[in-house]
Amino acid sequence: MCLYREYFLRDFDAGTGPYYSDLLITYWAAFVADKQLSLYFGRPPALYPGESDVHDTVRIPYPPEWKSLLNKYIMPGTSETAYEDGLTLVASWVHQIELCKILHGMITKVFENRNLNTDPTILATSIREVDVALTKWLKNLPAKLQWTKWSVADVPPFVLHLHMQYHTAMIILHRPPRAAFKEPGIGETEDVQICYESLDIIMKLLRMHSNNLQNYPYRHLPITFVHTLASAASIILMRRYIKGSSWKEPIVSRALDQILEAVNGVSLTWTCANQIRDVITSAIKKPSAEDPQNASPKDFDLMAGLIDPGVDSTASLDGVDWDSLAMNDTDFEIFMGNDFAVDFSTCSDGSFPQI
């Protein structure tokens, strides 16, 4: 894609050629996919923002014969724009690209440069800059793309999904390293509270989407939805571990049931979602004699496919004794590896930067 972009910028006079709009849309589609795959697999991005801006896209004119074709094959008097996507849907695409530009900065400024020699002050500044950019992005969404937890009107599914992507990014940015979970007061830190808030909003968005599954089933959602489910599951288990909650508590059991319901739906299209379900059901089907608070978890990796092939992932979860689960609370690592868990152990005073 990088070579492709250089090709059309060169041959179409740096973006003024007749096919520039087509090529620009193609480039930004690849850019969005690149950022989501980078987060999903924990790899560096391959495409970098360049000179072009998606807001400068020129409207593609219809061919001269378009109106006559509509009149002949559809219905006489059909408008040329009758089958265009709505402005709100187009705007959601534009702002998804803007969000991915911020995600690109998060990957390159926060995670790619993370090592033992990283200056904690620089790292904290980078995290703060990304957080500010994400907050500004959310605030500047046009009215038809806005959503809050107090919204009561019907919301298009693509708006719900756009906000899911935002809160997934907030979880990835703010989730503390696993080693910090035993630190006194970790549950009261600003980073963890942000993760809890984003989790609660994702769960509300899921409930809203589930009310219209007849028209918009989970299987129609893009692969980014799988990442959202994995990120949400990681925070459910993190919160249970930090608070020492029982598996029977609604805040845990209902949330996991909701995640599993969505996983079962989206896995019809994206089979990688089966790994989230299989890890949870494997823990349910194989209770451990050990205290689940102290049991040593298996080293599952969501993307590496280290799943027990003998697990019956289609089994019903009704009547599960949640307190007998073998899955240790720290098994949330299967949903989000350390590739995107910032290690603040380099901080001289052992504290975490306040965002």
MARMAR-413284 format. One record per residue (C-alpha): residue in one letter; residue number from 1; z, x, y. Coordinates in Angstrom, 1 decimal, m for minus. Each point is the difference from the previous one (the first is absolute). Layout:
MARMAR-413284
NODE resn resi      z      x      y
NODE    A  NUM      Z      X      Y
...
//
This chain:
MARMAR-413284
NODE resn resi      z      x      y
NODE    M    1    0.0    0.0    0.0
NODE    C    2    0.6    2.9    2.4
NODE    L    3   m3.5    1.3   m0.6
NODE    Y    4   m1.3   m3.6    0.3
NODE    R    5    1.6   m0.4    3.3
NODE    E    6   m1.3    3.3    1.4
NODE    Y    7   m3.4   m1.1   m1.2
NODE    F    8   m0.2   m3.3    1.9
NODE    L    9    1.7    1.4    3.1
NODE    R   10   m2.7    2.7    0.1
NODE    D   11   m3.0   m2.0   m0.9
NODE    F   12    0.9   m3.1    2.0
NODE    D   13    0.8    1.8    3.2
NODE    A   14    3.8    0.1   m0.3
NODE    G   15    0.3   m3.8   m0.6
NODE    T   16   m2.8   m1.5    2.0
NODE    G   17   m2.5   m0.5   m2.8
NODE    P   18   m1.2   m3.4   m1.2
NODE    Y   19    2.1    0.0   m3.2
NODE    Y   20    3.1    1.5    1.6
NODE    S   21    2.0   m3.2   m0.2
NODE    D   22   m0.7   m0.3   m3.7
NODE    L   23    0.9    3.6   m0.6
NODE    L   24    3.1   m0.2    2.1
NODE    I   25    1.3   m3.0   m2.0
NODE    T   26   m0.6    1.8   m3.2
NODE    Y   27    1.8    3.1    1.2
NODE    W   28    3.1   m1.9    1.1
NODE    A   29    0.0   m1.9   m3.3
NODE    A   30    0.1    3.3   m1.8
NODE    F   31    2.6    1.3    2.5
NODE    V   32    2.4   m3.0   m0.8
NODE    A   33   m0.5    0.6   m3.7
NODE    D   34    0.7    3.7    0.3
NODE    K   35    3.3   m0.7    1.8
NODE    Q   36    1.2   m2.5   m2.5
NODE    L   37   m0.9    2.2   m2.9
NODE    S   38    1.8    2.9    1.6
NODE    L   39    3.2   m2.0    0.2
NODE    Y   40   m0.5   m1.5   m3.4
NODE    F   41   m0.6    3.3   m1.9
NODE    G   42    1.9    2.3    2.4
NODE    R   43   m3.0    2.2    0.8
NODE    P   44   m1.3    1.4    3.4
NODE    P   45   m2.5   m2.1    1.8
NODE    A   46   m3.7    0.9   m0.3
NODE    L   47   m1.3   m1.7    3.1
NODE    Y   48    1.3    0.7    3.5
NODE    P   49   m0.4   m2.1    3.2
NODE    G   50   m3.0    1.2    2.0
NODE    E   51   m1.7   m0.8    3.2
NODE    S   52   m1.0   m3.5   m0.9
NODE    D   53    2.3   m3.0    0.7
NODE    V   54   m0.2   m3.2   m1.9
NODE    H   55    0.4   m2.0    3.2
NODE    D   56   m3.4    1.3    1.2
NODE    T   57   m1.9   m1.7   m2.8
NODE    V   58   m3.2   m1.6    1.2
NODE    R   59   m0.8   m3.5   m1.2
NODE    I   60   m2.6    0.1   m2.7
NODE    P   61   m3.0   m2.3    1.0
NODE    Y   62   m1.3   m2.5   m2.5
NODE    P   63   m3.6    0.4   m1.1
NODE    P   64   m2.6   m2.1    1.8
NODE    E   65   m0.6   m2.2   m3.0
NODE    W   66    3.7   m0.8   m0.6
NODE    K   67    0.1   m3.4    1.8
NODE    S   68   m3.1   m1.2   m1.8
NODE    L   69    1.5    1.0   m3.3
NODE    L   70    3.2   m1.9    0.7
NODE    N   71   m2.0   m3.1    1.0
NODE    K   72   m2.2    0.2   m3.1
NODE    Y   73    2.5    0.8   m2.7
NODE    I   74    3.4   m1.2    1.4
NODE    M   75   m0.3   m2.8    2.4
NODE    P   76   m2.2   m0.8    3.1
NODE    G   77    1.8    0.9    3.2
NODE    T   78    2.4    2.5   m1.6
NODE    S   79    1.4    2.5    2.6
NODE    E   80   m0.8    3.6   m0.5
NODE    T   81    3.7    0.8    0.1
NODE    A   82    1.1   m2.8   m2.3
NODE    Y   83    0.8    2.4   m2.9
NODE    E   84    1.6    2.8    2.0
NODE    D   85    3.6    1.1   m0.7
NODE    G   86    2.5   m1.4    2.5
NODE    L   87    1.1    2.1    2.9
NODE    T   88    3.5    0.2   m1.4
NODE    L   89   m1.2    1.4   m3.3
NODE    V   90   m2.1    2.6    1.9
NODE    A   91    3.0    0.9    2.2
NODE    S   92    2.1    0.5   m3.1
NODE    W   93   m2.5    2.5   m1.3
NODE    V   94    0.0    1.8    3.3
NODE    H   95    3.8    0.2    0.1
NODE    Q   96    0.2    1.1   m3.6
NODE    I   97   m2.1    3.0    0.9
NODE    E   98    2.3    0.7    3.0
NODE    L   99    2.9   m0.2   m2.4
NODE    C  100   m1.7    2.4   m2.4
NODE    K  101   m0.5    2.5    2.9
NODE    I  102    3.8    0.0    0.4
NODE    L  103    0.5    0.4   m3.8
NODE    H  104   m2.3    3.0    0.2
NODE    G  105    2.3    1.5    2.6
NODE    M  106    3.0   m0.8   m2.2
NODE    I  107   m1.5    1.8   m3.0
NODE    T  108   m1.2    3.1    1.9
NODE    K  109    2.9    0.4    2.5
NODE    V  110    3.0   m1.1   m2.2
NODE    F  111   m0.8    0.5   m3.7
NODE    E  112   m2.7    2.8   m0.1
NODE    N  113    2.1    2.3    2.1
NODE    R  114    3.3   m0.6   m1.9
NODE    N  115    1.3    3.2   m1.6
NODE    L  116    3.1    2.1   m0.1
NODE    N  117   m1.0    1.8    3.2
NODE    T  118   m0.6   m3.2    2.0
NODE    D  119    1.9   m0.2    3.2
NODE    P  120    2.2   m3.1   m0.3
NODE    T  121   m0.4   m0.7    3.7
NODE    I  122   m3.8    0.0   m0.2
NODE    L  123    0.2   m2.2   m3.1
NODE    A  124    2.3   m2.5    1.7
NODE    T  125   m2.3    0.0    3.0
NODE    S  126   m3.0   m0.7   m2.1
NODE    I  127    1.7   m2.9   m1.8
NODE    R  128    1.1   m1.4    3.3
NODE    E  129   m3.6    0.2    1.4
NODE    V  130   m1.3   m1.9   m3.1
NODE    D  131    2.7   m2.6    0.3
NODE    V  132   m0.8   m0.5    3.7
NODE    A  133   m3.7   m0.3   m0.9
NODE    L  134    0.7   m2.6   m2.7
NODE    T  135    2.2   m2.0    2.3
NODE    K  136   m2.6    0.0    2.7
NODE    W  137   m2.7   m1.0   m2.4
NODE    L  138    2.0   m3.0   m1.1
NODE    K  139    0.9   m1.0    3.6
NODE    N  140   m3.7    0.3    1.2
NODE    L  141   m1.4   m2.3   m2.7
NODE    P  142   m2.0   m2.9    1.5
NODE    A  143    1.7   m3.4   m0.1
NODE    K  144   m1.9   m1.3   m3.0
NODE    L  145    1.1    3.0   m2.1
NODE    Q  146    3.6   m0.2    1.1
NODE    W  147    2.7   m1.1   m2.5
NODE    T  148    3.8    0.0    0.1
NODE    K  149    2.5   m1.2   m2.5
NODE    W  150    0.6   m3.0    2.2
NODE    S  151   m3.7   m1.1   m0.1
NODE    V  152   m0.4   m3.5   m1.3
NODE    A  153   m3.8   m0.6    0.4
NODE    D  154   m2.4    0.6   m2.9
NODE    V  155   m1.0    3.7   m0.1
NODE    P  156   m3.3    1.2   m1.4
NODE    P  157    0.5    2.2   m3.1
NODE    F  158   m1.7    3.0    1.6
NODE    V  159    2.6   m0.1    2.8
NODE    L  160    2.8    0.0   m2.6
NODE    H  161   m1.6    2.9   m1.8
NODE    L  162   m0.4    1.9    3.2
NODE    H  163    3.7   m0.3    0.7
NODE    M  164    0.8    1.0   m3.6
NODE    Q  165   m1.9    3.2    0.6
NODE    Y  166    2.0    0.7    3.2
NODE    H  167    3.3   m0.4   m1.8
NODE    T  168   m1.1    2.0   m2.9
NODE    A  169   m0.7    2.9    2.4
NODE    M  170    3.4   m0.5    1.6
NODE    I  171    1.7    0.3   m3.5
NODE    I  172   m2.0    3.2   m0.8
NODE    L  173    0.9    1.6    3.3
NODE    H  174    3.7   m0.9    0.0
NODE    R  175    1.1    0.0   m3.6
NODE    P  176    2.5    2.9   m0.4
NODE    P  177   m0.2    2.5   m2.8
NODE    R  178    1.6   m1.0   m3.3
NODE    A  179    2.5    2.8    0.3
NODE    A  180    1.5   m1.7    3.0
NODE    F  181    0.9   m3.2   m1.7
NODE    K  182    3.5    1.1   m0.9
NODE    E  183    0.7    1.2    3.5
NODE    P  184    2.9   m2.0    1.6
NODE    G  185   m1.3   m2.6    2.4
NODE    I  186   m3.6    0.5   m1.0
NODE    G  187   m0.5   m3.8   m0.1
NODE    E  188    1.0   m0.4    3.6
NODE    T  189   m2.5    2.6    1.4
NODE    E  190   m2.8   m1.2    2.2
NODE    D  191   m2.7    1.1   m2.5
NODE    V  192    1.5   m1.9   m2.9
NODE    Q  193    0.5   m3.1    2.2
NODE    I  194   m3.7    0.1    1.0
NODE    C  195   m0.9    0.2   m3.7
NODE    Y  196    2.1   m3.0   m0.8
NODE    E  197   m1.5   m2.0    2.9
NODE    S  198   m3.5    0.8   m1.0
NODE    L  199    0.8   m0.9   m3.6
NODE    D  200    1.4   m3.4    1.0
NODE    I  201   m3.1   m0.7    2.1
NODE    I  202   m2.4    1.0   m2.8
NODE    M  203    1.9   m2.4   m2.3
NODE    K  204   m0.4   m2.8    2.6
NODE    L  205   m3.7    0.8    0.3
NODE    L  206   m0.3   m0.2   m3.8
NODE    R  207    1.6   m3.4   m0.1
NODE    M  208   m2.3   m1.2    2.7
NODE    H  209   m3.0    1.3   m1.8
NODE    S  210    1.2   m1.5   m3.3
NODE    N  211    0.0   m3.5    1.6
NODE    N  212   m3.8    0.1    0.1
NODE    L  213   m0.9    1.8   m3.3
NODE    Q  214   m2.4   m2.8   m0.9
NODE    N  215   m2.4    1.1    2.8
NODE    Y  216    1.1    3.7    0.3
NODE    P  217    1.2    1.3   m3.4
NODE    Y  218    1.5    3.4   m0.2
NODE    R  219   m3.0    1.3   m1.9
NODE    H  220   m2.1   m0.3    3.1
NODE    L  221    2.2    2.5    1.9
NODE    P  222   m1.0    3.6    0.5
NODE    I  223    1.5    3.0   m1.8
NODE    T  224    2.3    0.6    3.0
NODE    F  225    2.0   m3.0   m1.1
NODE    V  226    0.9    2.0   m3.2
NODE    H  227    1.5    2.7    2.3
NODE    T  228    1.9   m2.6    1.9
NODE    L  229    1.5   m1.4   m3.2
NODE    A  230    1.0    3.5   m1.2
NODE    S  231    1.5    0.9    3.4
NODE    A  232    2.0   m3.3    0.1
NODE    A  233    1.3    0.5   m3.5
NODE    S  234    1.2    3.5    0.9
NODE    I  235    2.1   m1.4    2.8
NODE    I  236    1.4   m2.8   m2.2
NODE    L  237    1.3    2.6   m2.5
NODE    M  238    1.1    2.3    2.8
NODE    R  239    2.1   m2.7    1.6
NODE    R  240    1.5   m1.0   m3.3
NODE    Y  241    1.0    3.6   m0.7
NODE    I  242    1.5    0.6    3.5
NODE    K  243    1.9   m3.3    0.1
NODE    G  244    1.0    0.1   m3.7
NODE    S  245   m1.3   m3.6   m0.5
NODE    S  246   m0.1   m1.8   m3.3
NODE    W  247   m3.4   m0.6   m1.5
NODE    K  248    1.0   m3.7   m0.1
NODE    E  249    0.4   m0.2    3.8
NODE    P  250   m2.9   m2.1    1.5
NODE    I  251   m0.8    2.7    2.5
NODE    V  252   m1.0    2.1   m3.0
NODE    S  253   m1.2   m2.3   m2.8
NODE    R  254   m1.9   m2.5    2.2
NODE    A  255   m1.7    2.8    1.9
NODE    L  256   m1.1    1.8   m3.2
NODE    D  257   m1.2   m3.4   m1.5
NODE    Q  258   m2.1   m0.5    3.1
NODE    I  259   m1.5    3.5   m0.2
NODE    L  260   m0.8   m0.4   m3.7
NODE    E  261   m1.7   m3.4    0.7
NODE    A  262   m2.3    1.7    2.6
NODE    V  263   m0.6    3.0   m2.4
NODE    N  264   m1.1   m2.4   m2.8
NODE    G  265   m2.5   m1.6    2.4
NODE    V  266   m1.5    3.1    1.6
NODE    S  267   m0.2    1.9   m3.3
NODE    L  268   m2.8   m2.3   m1.0
NODE    T  269   m2.1    2.0    2.4
NODE    W  270    1.8    3.3    0.4
NODE    T  271    1.3    1.1   m3.4
NODE    C  272    2.0    2.8    1.6
NODE    A  273    2.5   m2.7    1.0
NODE    N  274    0.9   m0.3   m3.7
NODE    Q  275    2.0    3.2    0.3
NODE    I  276    2.4   m1.6    2.4
NODE    R  277    0.5   m2.9   m2.4
NODE    D  278    0.2    2.1   m3.1
NODE    V  279    2.7    2.3    1.4
NODE    I  280    2.2   m3.0    0.9
NODE    T  281   m0.6   m1.9   m3.2
NODE    S  282    0.5    3.2   m2.1
NODE    A  283    3.4    0.2    1.5
NODE    I  284    0.7   m3.6   m0.7
NODE    K  285   m1.2    0.1   m3.7
NODE    K  286    1.9    3.2   m0.8
NODE    P  287    3.7   m0.4    1.1
NODE    S  288    2.0    3.1    0.0
NODE    A  289    3.5    0.4   m1.4
NODE    E  290    0.8    2.1    3.0
NODE    D  291    1.3   m1.3    3.3
NODE    P  292   m3.2   m0.7    1.9
NODE    Q  293    1.6    1.6    3.1
NODE    N  294    0.2    3.3   m1.9
NODE    A  295   m2.9   m0.1   m2.3
NODE    S  296   m2.6    2.7    0.4
NODE    P  297   m3.4   m1.6    0.9
NODE    K  298   m3.2    1.0   m1.7
NODE    D  299   m2.3    2.0    2.2
NODE    F  300   m2.6   m2.7    0.6
NODE    D  301   m2.7    0.6    2.5
NODE    L  302   m1.8   m3.1    1.4
NODE    M  303   m3.4    1.8    0.3
NODE    A  304    0.2    2.3   m3.0
NODE    G  305    0.1   m2.8   m2.6
NODE    L  306    3.1    1.3   m1.8
NODE    I  307    0.7   m3.5   m1.4
NODE    D  308    1.2   m0.9   m3.4
NODE    P  309   m3.1   m1.6   m1.6
NODE    G  310    2.1   m2.1   m2.3
NODE    V  311    1.6   m2.1    2.7
NODE    D  312   m1.0   m3.7    0.0
NODE    S  313   m0.7   m0.4    3.7
NODE    T  314   m0.9   m3.7   m0.5
NODE    A  315    3.5   m1.0   m1.2
NODE    S  316    1.8   m2.6    2.0
NODE    L  317    2.8    1.2    2.2
NODE    D  318    2.0   m3.3   m0.2
NODE    G  319    3.5    0.4   m1.2
NODE    V  320    0.1    3.8    0.5
NODE    D  321    3.4    1.5    0.0
NODE    W  322   m0.5    2.1    3.1
NODE    D  323    3.2    1.9   m0.4
NODE    S  324   m1.2    1.4   m3.3
NODE    L  325   m3.0    1.7    1.5
NODE    A  326   m0.6    3.6   m1.0
NODE    M  327   m1.8    0.8    3.2
NODE    N  328    2.1    2.1    2.2
NODE    D  329    0.2   m1.0    3.6
NODE    T  330   m1.7    3.3    0.9
NODE    D  331   m3.0   m1.0   m2.0
NODE    F  332   m1.5   m1.1    3.3
NODE    E  333   m1.5    3.4    0.0
NODE    I  334   m2.7   m1.3   m2.3
NODE    F  335   m1.2   m2.2    2.9
NODE    M  336    0.0    2.7    2.7
NODE    G  337    0.1    3.6   m0.9
NODE    N  338    1.3    2.8    2.1
NODE    D  339   m3.5    0.7    1.4
NODE    F  340    0.9   m2.5    2.7
NODE    A  341    3.7    0.4    0.2
NODE    V  342    0.8    2.3    2.8
NODE    D  343    2.5    2.7   m1.0
NODE    F  344    2.5    0.5    2.8
NODE    S  345    2.0    2.5   m1.9
NODE    T  346   m1.4    2.6    2.3
NODE    C  347    2.0   m1.4    2.9
NODE    S  348    2.7    2.5    0.8
NODE    D  349    2.8   m2.5    0.4
NODE    G  350   m1.1   m2.1   m3.0
NODE    S  351   m0.5   m3.1    2.2
NODE    F  352   m3.1   m2.2    0.2
NODE    P  353   m2.0   m0.4    3.2
NODE    Q  354    0.5   m3.3    1.7
NODE    I  355   m3.2   m1.8    0.6
//
